């Protein structure tokens, strides 16, 4: 057995950074018209939402509203507000991206070339830690990504103020041995940097990722002004890290600065679909969010820089003493940490135009749904934290909308079910045109087809227009990055079609997850698959077979009693019936490679591959660096337990939430 004791190097401890009270003496980021932006966004959202509500109410009102229809109206309002919020964020982002205006400062956005040229001038004296928490991950992939980011930073020639930490919570003994062997090999390749890169393994992963970062902050946080947090699948360029550190150092009120992680390295059809959609739409959507969120943005858990002193003093998360699903460890900790920083006066900023921040996504629908299952569990928990004292309004909105992102799927499914019941009920109920024996004229049922069509058109526009605007924006500014206008348009049409087909399946998955969480079922937060794989027919049918049977029964009953409503419902039913085929087919590596061959889903990260991603690919294909998670063959290579810096322990207090 390997000893869990860590050797300590003989470095002199660095002087701790300024305390919180001293940090606030600086100037905040120049974000003009903060209150006006929030007010403008709220007005746009409320006016549009009220218009949709009135249209739905006017459709239901003429024939008298039943209890069932009142419930439908309430559910419709909740989902419509969610759609409207995303719509106006996209519209605002489109305008700012089109005219290349920075959404925070409202100044002309500098070009990437200008940012690169000014990189050497962005000097700062504060120390920065780049930390990557990992837990039972694929050793070879983790170390390849870690090394690629490190190499990119070294190539800038401006890495003096950065230290790298691989913070392992791995409990599997074989994987831990593989990590130690990989660490030995990494040190051999970076002999001159051995005092700047560190590996630590915790014997017990208490508190999961929250506890992992807490352990780092308490033991070594005093030596760093800030820390850049990476996930196991994160890759970040050196220029991005330097820009983040410079922005943090230049804005003393900044507590957290979030980048927009762009999905890369996907080979399956589904993975490439996600990758293309994100690289096309995310910059525009993030720009809109940054405009109205200003200094009250959100944290997505990785690919961000955090002021260590602020994080230590204000982000200690307790175990919640509430009933399930609102109690226990805080799972989606990132939203809560951003809210706590903002509560105590620290700015939380989103930089939508900063490039060089990458991540990986699940390669098939089932792995994607499994990841969402964990997120659903964490985000539902946020509903119990809406009453946290002194939290800002926008932070409460982040927590609420994080949960609504998944609860709306359940609402949509319930709405469809209730609408079906209402349609069948109307079809089988005998119509009474004379409510009184002395009535001279009949009570003809009133329908408003024009209003119904208008509401459907409005909803369809709110959902589709952001995608069309993202395509238009790419055609204007980035068509070469997507392989040219023709490939961009074809890829966009395929992406929209596939999105529509799988939307019912994702709705059912999310609805099931929400219900199961409220019923008390929990799921573990384990390492997720990173590489592409072909889903078997057995897995596909097992995951979606009940949905297929339910859709067939649903469709048969609806067609028999209300054929007109059946045709309206048919896109949803078709998506559920085709679910096993879509799950299997979209996970195909062969189909993904064929799509790539014909330029379908061509993305900027493929057309002009960044150097850091090229280096990552080289390391992953390098047989000399490949290590198996079964480390029995490599245990002999391990000579020393990695050295760590001298500690200066400072406890991280738990917050009252």
C-alpha positions as CSV (number, residue, x, y, z in Angstrom):
1,X,0.0,0.0,0.0
2,X,1.2,3.5,-0.7
3,X,1.4,5.9,2.2
4,X,-1.0,8.8,2.2
5,X,1.5,11.2,3.7
6,X,2.7,13.9,1.4
7,X,6.2,15.1,1.2
8,X,6.7,18.9,1.5
9,X,9.1,20.9,-0.5
10,X,11.4,23.4,1.0
11,X,10.0,26.5,-0.7
12,X,9.5,29.6,1.3
13,X,5.8,30.4,1.7
14,X,4.6,33.3,-0.3
15,X,3.1,36.3,1.4
16,X,-0.6,35.9,1.6
17,X,-2.8,38.2,-0.6
18,X,-4.7,41.1,0.7
19,X,-7.8,40.5,2.9
20,X,-11.3,41.1,1.7
21,X,-11.6,44.6,3.3
22,X,-8.4,45.7,1.5
23,X,-9.5,44.2,-1.9
24,X,-12.6,46.4,-1.9
25,X,-10.5,49.6,-2.0
26,X,-10.1,49.3,-5.8
27,X,-12.3,50.3,-8.7
28,X,-15.0,48.1,-10.1
29,X,-15.4,47.1,-13.7
30,X,-16.9,49.9,-15.7
31,X,-20.4,48.6,-16.6
32,X,-22.6,51.6,-17.4
33,X,-26.4,51.6,-16.9
34,X,-26.6,48.5,-14.7
35,X,-30.0,49.1,-13.3
36,X,-31.4,50.3,-16.6
37,X,-30.3,47.1,-18.3
38,X,-32.1,44.8,-15.8
39,X,-35.2,47.0,-16.0
40,X,-35.2,46.9,-19.8
41,X,-34.8,43.2,-19.9
42,X,-37.6,42.7,-17.3
43,X,-40.0,45.0,-19.2
44,X,-39.3,43.1,-22.5
45,X,-39.8,39.8,-20.8
46,X,-43.0,40.8,-18.9
47,X,-44.7,42.5,-21.8
48,X,-44.1,39.5,-24.2
49,X,-45.2,37.0,-21.5
50,X,-48.4,39.0,-20.7
51,X,-49.2,39.1,-24.4
52,X,-48.9,35.3,-24.7
53,X,-50.9,34.8,-21.5
54,X,-53.7,37.1,-22.8
55,X,-53.9,35.2,-26.1
56,X,-54.2,31.9,-24.3
57,X,-56.8,33.3,-21.9
58,X,-58.8,34.7,-24.8
59,X,-58.8,31.3,-26.5
60,X,-60.2,29.6,-23.5
61,X,-62.6,32.2,-22.2
62,X,-65.5,32.3,-24.7
63,X,-66.9,28.9,-23.9
64,X,-66.3,29.2,-20.1
65,X,-63.1,27.9,-18.5
66,X,-63.1,24.6,-16.7
67,X,-60.7,23.7,-13.8
68,X,-58.7,21.7,-16.3
69,X,-58.3,24.7,-18.6
70,X,-57.3,27.0,-15.7
71,X,-54.5,24.6,-14.8
72,X,-53.4,24.6,-18.4
73,X,-53.3,28.3,-18.4
74,X,-51.1,28.4,-15.3
75,X,-48.8,25.8,-16.7
76,X,-48.6,27.5,-20.1
77,X,-47.7,30.8,-18.4
78,X,-44.7,29.2,-16.6
79,X,-43.3,27.7,-19.7
80,X,-43.9,30.7,-21.8
81,X,-42.0,33.0,-19.4
82,X,-39.0,30.6,-19.7
83,X,-39.2,30.7,-23.5
84,X,-39.4,34.5,-23.6
85,X,-36.4,34.9,-21.3
86,X,-34.2,32.9,-23.6
87,X,-35.6,34.7,-26.6
88,X,-34.8,38.2,-25.4
89,X,-31.3,37.2,-24.3
90,X,-30.7,35.8,-27.8
91,X,-32.1,39.0,-29.5
92,X,-29.9,41.3,-27.4
93,X,-26.9,39.0,-28.0
94,X,-27.5,39.1,-31.7
95,X,-27.5,42.9,-31.8
96,X,-24.3,43.3,-29.8
97,X,-22.5,40.5,-31.8
98,X,-23.6,41.9,-35.1
99,X,-22.1,45.3,-34.4
100,X,-19.2,43.8,-32.4
101,X,-19.9,45.8,-29.2
102,X,-18.8,44.5,-25.8
103,X,-22.0,43.8,-23.8
104,X,-20.4,44.9,-20.5
105,X,-18.5,48.1,-21.3
106,X,-20.7,49.0,-24.4
107,X,-17.4,49.9,-26.2
108,X,-16.2,48.5,-29.5
109,X,-15.1,44.9,-29.1
110,X,-11.3,44.5,-29.7
111,X,-10.3,41.9,-32.3
112,X,-8.7,38.6,-31.4
113,X,-5.5,39.8,-33.1
114,X,-5.4,42.9,-30.9
115,X,-5.9,40.9,-27.7
116,X,-3.0,38.6,-28.7
117,X,-0.7,41.5,-29.5
118,X,-1.4,43.1,-26.1
119,X,-0.9,39.8,-24.2
120,X,2.8,40.6,-23.4
121,X,1.8,43.9,-21.8
122,X,-0.6,42.3,-19.4
123,X,1.8,41.8,-16.5
124,X,0.7,41.3,-12.9
125,X,2.5,40.4,-9.7
126,X,-0.2,38.3,-8.1
127,X,0.1,34.5,-8.0
128,X,-2.5,32.3,-9.7
129,X,-3.2,28.6,-9.2
130,X,-4.7,26.5,-12.0
131,X,-6.5,23.7,-10.3
132,X,-8.1,20.6,-11.9
133,X,-10.2,18.5,-9.5
134,X,-10.6,14.9,-10.7
135,X,-12.3,11.8,-9.4
136,X,-11.8,8.3,-10.9
137,X,-11.3,9.7,-14.4
138,X,-9.6,8.2,-17.4
139,X,-5.9,8.8,-16.5
140,X,-4.6,9.2,-20.0
141,X,-7.2,11.8,-21.0
142,X,-6.9,13.8,-17.8
143,X,-3.1,14.1,-18.0
144,X,-3.2,14.8,-21.7
145,X,-5.6,17.8,-21.2
146,X,-3.7,19.0,-18.1
147,X,-0.4,18.9,-20.1
148,X,-1.9,20.6,-23.1
149,X,-3.1,23.6,-21.0
150,X,0.2,23.7,-19.2
151,X,2.2,23.7,-22.4
152,X,0.0,26.4,-24.0
153,X,0.7,28.6,-21.0
154,X,4.5,28.0,-21.1
155,X,4.5,28.9,-24.8
156,X,3.3,32.4,-24.0
157,X,6.5,33.1,-22.1
158,X,4.4,34.6,-19.4
159,X,3.9,31.7,-17.0
160,X,6.0,32.9,-14.0
161,X,3.0,33.7,-11.8
162,X,1.1,30.4,-12.4
163,X,1.2,27.1,-10.5
164,X,-0.7,24.0,-11.6
165,X,-2.4,21.6,-9.3
166,X,-4.0,18.3,-10.2
167,X,-6.3,17.7,-7.2
168,X,-7.2,14.0,-7.2
169,X,-10.1,12.6,-5.2
170,X,-9.6,9.2,-6.9
171,X,-10.5,6.3,-4.6
172,X,-10.0,3.4,-7.0
173,X,-6.5,2.1,-6.1
174,X,-5.7,1.0,-9.6
175,X,-6.6,4.4,-11.1
176,X,-4.6,6.1,-8.3
177,X,-1.5,4.1,-9.2
178,X,-2.0,5.0,-12.8
179,X,-2.2,8.7,-11.8
180,X,1.0,8.5,-9.8
181,X,2.8,6.8,-12.7
182,X,1.5,9.4,-15.2
183,X,2.7,12.1,-12.8
184,X,6.2,10.7,-12.8
185,X,6.2,10.7,-16.6
186,X,4.9,14.3,-16.7
187,X,7.7,15.5,-14.3
188,X,10.3,13.9,-16.6
189,X,9.0,15.9,-19.5
190,X,8.8,19.1,-17.6
191,X,12.0,19.0,-15.5
192,X,12.4,22.7,-15.3
193,X,8.8,23.2,-14.1
194,X,8.7,20.7,-11.3
195,X,8.4,23.4,-8.7
196,X,5.3,24.8,-10.4
197,X,3.2,21.7,-11.1
198,X,1.7,19.5,-8.3
199,X,-0.3,16.4,-7.7
200,X,-2.3,15.7,-4.5
201,X,-4.6,12.8,-3.7
202,X,-7.1,12.9,-0.8
203,X,-7.5,9.6,1.0
204,X,-11.2,10.4,1.5
205,X,-13.3,12.5,-0.9
206,X,-15.4,14.1,1.8
207,X,-17.7,16.7,0.3
208,X,-16.9,15.6,-3.3
209,X,-15.8,18.4,-5.6
210,X,-16.8,21.1,-3.0
211,X,-14.6,19.4,-0.4
212,X,-11.8,18.9,-2.9
213,X,-11.6,22.7,-3.6
214,X,-12.1,23.5,0.1
215,X,-9.1,21.4,1.0
216,X,-6.9,23.2,-1.6
217,X,-8.1,26.7,-0.4
218,X,-7.5,25.9,3.3
219,X,-4.0,24.5,2.8
220,X,-2.6,26.6,0.0
221,X,-5.1,29.3,-0.8
222,X,-3.2,31.9,1.2
223,X,-0.5,32.0,-1.4
224,X,-2.7,32.9,-4.3
225,X,-4.8,35.9,-5.3
226,X,-7.0,33.7,-7.6
227,X,-7.5,30.2,-8.9
228,X,-8.6,29.1,-12.4
229,X,-10.8,26.1,-12.0
230,X,-10.8,23.4,-14.7
231,X,-12.9,20.3,-15.0
232,X,-11.4,16.9,-15.9
233,X,-12.4,17.5,-19.6
234,X,-11.4,21.2,-19.7
235,X,-8.8,22.6,-22.0
236,X,-7.7,26.2,-21.8
237,X,-5.2,28.2,-23.8
238,X,-2.4,30.1,-22.2
239,X,-3.6,33.4,-23.6
240,X,-7.1,32.8,-22.1
241,X,-5.6,32.0,-18.7
242,X,-3.4,35.2,-18.8
243,X,-6.4,37.3,-19.8
244,X,-8.5,35.9,-17.0
245,X,-5.7,36.5,-14.4
246,X,-5.2,40.0,-15.7
247,X,-8.9,40.9,-15.6
248,X,-9.1,39.6,-12.1
249,X,-6.1,41.5,-10.9
250,X,-7.2,44.7,-12.7
251,X,-10.7,44.6,-11.2
252,X,-10.3,44.3,-7.4
253,X,-14.1,44.0,-6.8
254,X,-14.3,40.9,-9.1
255,X,-14.9,37.8,-7.2
256,X,-15.5,35.4,-10.1
257,X,-15.0,35.7,-13.9
258,X,-16.7,33.0,-16.0
259,X,-15.7,32.1,-19.6
260,X,-17.9,30.4,-22.2
261,X,-16.6,26.8,-22.5
262,X,-16.9,25.6,-26.1
263,X,-17.5,21.9,-26.8
264,X,-14.7,20.2,-28.9
265,X,-13.3,16.9,-30.0
266,X,-16.5,15.2,-30.9
267,X,-16.7,12.3,-33.4
268,X,-20.2,10.7,-33.1
269,X,-23.1,12.3,-34.9
270,X,-24.8,13.3,-31.6
271,X,-21.5,14.8,-30.2
272,X,-20.9,16.7,-33.4
273,X,-24.5,18.0,-33.4
274,X,-24.0,19.4,-29.8
275,X,-20.6,20.8,-30.7
276,X,-21.9,22.6,-33.8
277,X,-24.9,24.0,-32.0
278,X,-22.8,25.3,-29.1
279,X,-20.1,26.9,-31.3
280,X,-22.9,28.5,-33.4
281,X,-25.2,29.8,-30.7
282,X,-23.4,30.0,-27.4
283,X,-21.4,33.2,-28.1
284,X,-24.6,35.0,-29.1
285,X,-26.6,33.8,-26.1
286,X,-23.8,34.5,-23.6
287,X,-23.5,38.0,-25.0
288,X,-27.1,38.6,-24.3
289,X,-26.8,37.2,-20.8
290,X,-23.8,39.3,-20.0
291,X,-25.6,42.5,-21.1
292,X,-28.5,42.2,-18.6
293,X,-26.7,40.2,-15.8
294,X,-23.8,42.8,-15.7
295,X,-21.9,42.0,-12.4
296,X,-24.5,39.5,-11.2
297,X,-23.7,36.7,-13.7
298,X,-23.6,33.0,-12.9
299,X,-20.9,30.3,-12.3
300,X,-21.0,27.1,-14.3
301,X,-18.5,25.2,-12.1
302,X,-15.4,25.3,-14.3
303,X,-13.4,27.3,-16.8
304,X,-13.6,30.3,-14.6
305,X,-11.2,32.3,-12.4
306,X,-12.2,32.9,-8.7
307,X,-10.6,35.2,-6.1
308,X,-9.4,32.8,-3.5
309,X,-9.8,35.1,-0.4
310,X,-13.4,35.9,-1.4
311,X,-14.2,32.2,-2.1
312,X,-12.7,31.1,1.3
313,X,-14.6,33.7,3.3
314,X,-18.0,33.5,1.6
315,X,-18.4,30.1,-0.1
316,X,-18.1,27.5,2.6
317,X,-21.1,25.3,1.9
318,X,-22.9,23.5,4.8
319,X,-24.9,20.3,4.7
320,X,-28.5,21.3,4.4
321,X,-30.8,20.1,7.2
322,X,-33.9,19.8,5.1
323,X,-36.0,16.9,3.7
324,X,-35.2,15.4,0.4
325,X,-34.8,16.6,-2.3
326,X,-33.8,19.9,-0.7
327,X,-31.5,18.6,2.0
328,X,-28.0,17.0,2.2
329,X,-24.9,18.1,0.4
330,X,-25.3,21.0,-2.0
331,X,-24.9,19.2,-5.4
332,X,-25.0,22.0,-8.0
333,X,-22.7,24.1,-5.8
334,X,-21.6,26.5,-8.6
335,X,-24.9,28.5,-8.7
336,X,-24.9,28.8,-5.0
337,X,-21.3,29.9,-4.8
338,X,-21.9,32.7,-7.3
339,X,-24.9,33.8,-5.3
340,X,-22.9,33.9,-2.1
341,X,-20.1,35.9,-3.6
342,X,-22.6,38.5,-5.0
343,X,-24.5,38.6,-1.7
344,X,-21.3,39.9,0.0
345,X,-20.6,42.5,-2.6
346,X,-18.3,40.7,-5.0
347,X,-18.8,41.0,-8.7
348,X,-19.6,37.9,-10.7
349,X,-18.8,38.6,-14.4
350,X,-19.3,36.6,-17.6
351,X,-16.9,37.3,-20.5
352,X,-18.7,36.0,-23.6
353,X,-16.0,37.1,-26.1
354,X,-13.0,35.6,-24.5
355,X,-11.8,32.6,-26.6
356,X,-9.6,29.7,-25.8
357,X,-11.9,28.0,-23.2
358,X,-13.0,24.5,-24.2
359,X,-14.7,21.4,-22.7
360,X,-16.1,18.1,-23.9
361,X,-19.7,16.8,-23.9
362,X,-21.3,13.4,-23.8
363,X,-21.1,11.6,-27.1
364,X,-24.6,10.0,-27.2
365,X,-28.1,10.8,-26.0
366,X,-28.0,8.3,-23.1
367,X,-24.8,9.6,-21.6
368,X,-26.1,13.1,-22.1
369,X,-29.3,12.3,-20.3
370,X,-27.3,10.7,-17.5
371,X,-25.3,13.9,-17.0
372,X,-28.6,15.8,-17.1
373,X,-30.0,13.5,-14.4
374,X,-27.3,14.7,-12.0
375,X,-27.9,18.3,-12.9
376,X,-31.6,17.9,-12.4
377,X,-31.0,16.6,-8.9
378,X,-28.8,19.5,-8.1
379,X,-30.9,22.2,-9.6
380,X,-34.1,21.0,-8.0
381,X,-32.4,21.4,-4.7
382,X,-32.0,25.2,-5.5
383,X,-35.8,25.6,-5.1
384,X,-35.2,25.2,-1.4
385,X,-32.6,27.9,-1.3
386,X,-34.6,30.8,-2.8
387,X,-35.0,32.3,0.7
388,X,-31.3,32.5,1.4
389,X,-30.9,35.8,3.4
390,X,-29.6,38.9,1.7
391,X,-29.3,37.2,-1.7
392,X,-29.8,39.5,-4.7
393,X,-32.8,39.3,-7.0
394,X,-30.8,38.2,-10.0
395,X,-29.2,35.4,-7.9
396,X,-32.6,34.2,-6.9
397,X,-33.6,34.2,-10.6
398,X,-30.5,32.2,-11.5
399,X,-31.5,29.5,-8.9
400,X,-35.1,29.5,-10.0
401,X,-34.4,29.3,-13.7
402,X,-31.8,26.6,-13.2
403,X,-34.6,24.5,-11.8
404,X,-37.1,25.6,-14.4
405,X,-34.8,24.5,-17.1
406,X,-35.8,21.0,-16.3
407,X,-39.1,21.4,-14.5
408,X,-40.5,23.0,-17.7
409,X,-40.1,19.6,-19.4
410,X,-42.5,18.1,-16.8
411,X,-44.9,21.0,-17.3
412,X,-44.9,20.6,-21.1
413,X,-45.6,16.8,-20.7
414,X,-48.4,17.5,-18.2
415,X,-49.8,20.2,-20.6
416,X,-49.9,17.8,-23.5
417,X,-51.6,15.1,-21.4
418,X,-54.2,17.5,-20.0
419,X,-54.8,18.9,-23.5
420,X,-55.4,15.4,-24.8
421,X,-57.9,14.8,-22.0
422,X,-59.6,18.1,-22.8
423,X,-59.7,17.3,-26.5
424,X,-61.2,13.8,-26.0
425,X,-63.6,15.1,-23.4
426,X,-64.9,17.7,-25.8
427,X,-65.2,15.1,-28.6
428,X,-67.2,12.6,-26.6
429,X,-69.4,15.1,-24.6
430,X,-72.8,15.7,-26.2
431,X,-73.1,19.4,-27.1
432,X,-76.0,21.3,-25.5
433,X,-76.9,24.3,-27.6
434,X,-80.0,25.2,-25.5
435,X,-79.2,25.7,-21.8
436,X,-82.8,26.8,-21.1
437,X,-86.2,25.5,-22.2
438,X,-87.3,29.0,-22.9
439,X,-84.2,29.9,-24.9
440,X,-84.9,31.4,-28.3
441,X,-81.4,31.2,-29.9
442,X,-78.8,28.4,-29.4
443,X,-75.5,28.8,-27.6
444,X,-73.2,28.1,-30.5
445,X,-69.6,27.0,-29.4
446,X,-67.1,29.8,-30.1
447,X,-63.7,29.1,-31.5
448,X,-61.0,31.6,-32.4
449,X,-58.8,29.9,-35.1
450,X,-57.1,33.2,-36.0
451,X,-56.0,33.7,-32.3
452,X,-55.0,30.1,-32.0
453,X,-52.8,30.3,-35.1
454,X,-51.3,33.6,-33.8
455,X,-50.3,32.0,-30.5
456,X,-48.8,29.0,-32.2
457,X,-46.9,31.3,-34.6
458,X,-45.7,33.5,-31.7
459,X,-44.4,30.4,-29.8
460,X,-42.8,29.0,-32.9
461,X,-41.1,32.3,-33.6
462,X,-39.8,32.6,-30.0
463,X,-38.2,29.1,-30.3
464,X,-36.9,29.2,-33.8
465,X,-35.8,32.9,-34.4
466,X,-32.8,32.7,-32.1
467,X,-31.4,29.8,-34.1
468,X,-32.0,31.6,-37.4
469,X,-30.3,34.8,-36.1
470,X,-27.3,32.7,-35.0
471,X,-27.0,31.4,-38.5
472,X,-27.3,34.9,-39.9
473,X,-24.7,36.2,-37.5
474,X,-22.3,33.4,-38.6
475,X,-23.0,34.1,-42.3
476,X,-22.0,37.8,-41.7
477,X,-19.0,37.3,-39.5
478,X,-17.9,33.7,-39.3
479,X,-18.9,31.7,-42.3
480,X,-15.3,30.7,-43.1
481,X,-15.0,29.3,-39.6
482,X,-17.9,26.9,-40.4
483,X,-16.5,25.8,-43.8
484,X,-18.3,28.4,-45.9
485,X,-21.9,29.5,-46.3
486,X,-23.3,26.4,-48.0
487,X,-21.9,24.0,-45.4
488,X,-23.1,26.3,-42.6
489,X,-26.7,26.5,-44.0
490,X,-26.9,22.7,-44.6
491,X,-25.5,22.0,-41.2
492,X,-28.0,24.4,-39.6
493,X,-31.0,22.7,-41.3
494,X,-29.8,19.3,-40.2
495,X,-29.3,20.6,-36.7
496,X,-32.7,22.1,-36.5
497,X,-34.4,19.0,-37.8
498,X,-32.6,16.7,-35.5
499,X,-33.3,19.0,-32.5
500,X,-37.1,18.8,-33.3
501,X,-37.0,15.0,-33.6
502,X,-35.2,14.4,-30.3
503,X,-37.0,17.2,-28.3
504,X,-39.9,14.9,-27.2
505,X,-37.5,12.2,-26.0
506,X,-35.5,14.8,-23.9
507,X,-38.7,16.2,-22.6
508,X,-39.8,12.7,-21.3
509,X,-36.3,12.0,-19.8
510,X,-36.3,15.3,-17.9
511,X,-39.9,14.9,-16.8
512,X,-39.1,11.4,-15.5
513,X,-35.9,12.7,-13.7
514,X,-37.9,15.5,-12.0
515,X,-40.6,13.2,-10.8
516,X,-38.1,10.6,-9.5
517,X,-36.2,13.2,-7.6
518,X,-39.4,14.4,-5.8
519,X,-40.2,10.8,-5.0
520,X,-36.8,10.5,-3.2
521,X,-34.7,8.6,-5.7
522,X,-31.1,9.7,-5.9
523,X,-28.2,9.2,-8.2
524,X,-24.4,9.1,-7.7
525,X,-22.1,11.8,-9.1
526,X,-19.5,9.7,-10.7
527,X,-17.0,10.2,-13.6
528,X,-18.8,10.5,-16.9
529,X,-17.7,8.8,-20.2
530,X,-15.6,11.1,-22.3
531,X,-15.0,9.2,-25.5
532,X,-17.4,8.3,-28.2
533,X,-19.2,4.9,-28.1
534,X,-21.9,3.2,-30.1
535,X,-25.0,2.6,-28.0
536,X,-26.3,-1.0,-28.3
537,X,-29.9,-1.7,-29.4
538,X,-30.6,-3.3,-26.0
539,X,-29.6,0.0,-24.2
540,X,-31.6,2.1,-26.6
541,X,-34.7,0.0,-26.3
542,X,-34.4,-0.3,-22.6
543,X,-34.1,3.4,-22.1
544,X,-37.0,4.4,-24.5
545,X,-39.1,1.3,-25.0
546,X,-41.8,2.3,-22.5
547,X,-42.0,5.7,-24.2
548,X,-42.6,4.1,-27.6
549,X,-45.4,2.0,-26.2
550,X,-46.9,5.0,-24.4
551,X,-46.7,7.1,-27.6
552,X,-48.4,4.4,-29.7
553,X,-51.3,4.0,-27.2
554,X,-51.5,7.8,-26.8
555,X,-51.6,8.3,-30.5
556,X,-54.2,5.5,-31.2
557,X,-56.6,6.9,-28.6
558,X,-56.3,10.5,-29.8
559,X,-56.7,9.5,-33.4
560,X,-59.9,7.6,-32.7
561,X,-61.6,10.3,-30.6
562,X,-60.0,13.5,-31.9
563,X,-58.3,13.2,-35.3
564,X,-57.7,16.9,-35.6
565,X,-55.8,17.0,-32.2
566,X,-53.9,13.9,-33.2
567,X,-52.4,15.7,-36.2
568,X,-51.3,18.6,-34.0
569,X,-49.7,16.1,-31.5
570,X,-48.1,14.0,-34.2
571,X,-44.6,15.6,-34.1
572,X,-44.3,14.8,-30.4
573,X,-45.5,11.2,-30.9
574,X,-43.2,10.7,-33.9
575,X,-40.2,11.8,-31.8
576,X,-41.1,9.3,-29.1
577,X,-41.7,6.4,-31.5
578,X,-38.4,7.0,-33.3
579,X,-36.5,7.3,-30.0
580,X,-34.6,3.9,-30.0
581,X,-33.5,4.5,-33.6
582,X,-32.3,8.1,-32.8
583,X,-30.4,6.9,-29.7
584,X,-28.6,4.2,-31.6
585,X,-28.2,6.0,-34.9
586,X,-26.9,9.3,-33.5
587,X,-24.2,7.5,-31.4
588,X,-22.5,6.1,-34.5
589,X,-18.9,7.1,-34.9
590,X,-19.1,6.0,-38.6
591,X,-22.0,8.3,-39.2
592,X,-20.2,11.1,-37.4
593,X,-17.1,10.7,-39.6
594,X,-19.3,10.6,-42.7
595,X,-20.9,13.8,-41.7
596,X,-17.5,15.4,-41.1
597,X,-16.4,14.2,-44.5
598,X,-19.2,16.1,-46.2
599,X,-18.8,19.1,-44.0
600,X,-22.0,18.6,-42.0
601,X,-21.6,20.1,-38.5
602,X,-18.2,21.6,-39.5
603,X,-17.2,23.8,-36.6
604,X,-14.5,26.5,-36.0
605,X,-12.5,24.1,-33.8
606,X,-12.1,21.7,-36.7
607,X,-11.7,24.2,-39.6
608,X,-8.9,26.0,-37.8
609,X,-7.8,23.7,-35.0
610,X,-6.3,25.7,-32.1
611,X,-2.8,24.8,-31.2
612,X,-3.8,23.6,-27.7
613,X,-6.3,21.1,-29.2
614,X,-3.7,19.9,-31.7
615,X,-1.2,19.3,-28.8
616,X,-3.9,17.5,-26.9
617,X,-4.6,15.2,-29.9
618,X,-0.9,14.5,-30.3
619,X,-0.6,13.5,-26.6
620,X,-3.7,11.3,-26.8
621,X,-2.2,9.5,-29.8
622,X,1.3,9.2,-28.3
623,X,2.0,5.6,-27.3
624,X,4.8,6.7,-25.0
625,X,2.4,8.6,-22.7
626,X,-0.5,6.1,-22.8
627,X,-1.2,4.5,-19.4
628,X,-3.9,2.0,-18.5
629,X,-6.2,2.5,-15.5
630,X,-5.0,-0.9,-14.5
631,X,-1.7,0.2,-13.0
632,X,-0.3,-3.1,-12.0
633,X,2.2,-3.0,-14.8
634,X,3.3,0.6,-13.9
635,X,3.5,0.4,-10.1
636,X,7.3,-0.2,-10.3
637,X,7.7,3.2,-12.0
638,X,6.5,5.0,-8.9
639,X,9.5,6.0,-6.8
640,X,8.3,9.0,-4.8
641,X,5.0,10.4,-3.6
642,X,4.7,13.9,-5.2
643,X,6.0,16.8,-3.3
644,X,3.6,19.6,-2.4
645,X,4.2,23.2,-1.3
646,X,4.5,24.2,2.3
647,X,1.0,24.7,3.8
648,X,-0.4,27.7,5.5
649,X,-3.7,26.5,6.9
650,X,-6.6,28.9,7.0
651,X,-10.1,27.5,7.8
652,X,-13.0,28.0,5.4
653,X,-16.0,29.0,7.5
654,X,-19.4,27.6,6.7
655,X,-22.0,30.1,5.5
656,X,-25.5,30.6,7.0
657,X,-27.9,29.6,4.2
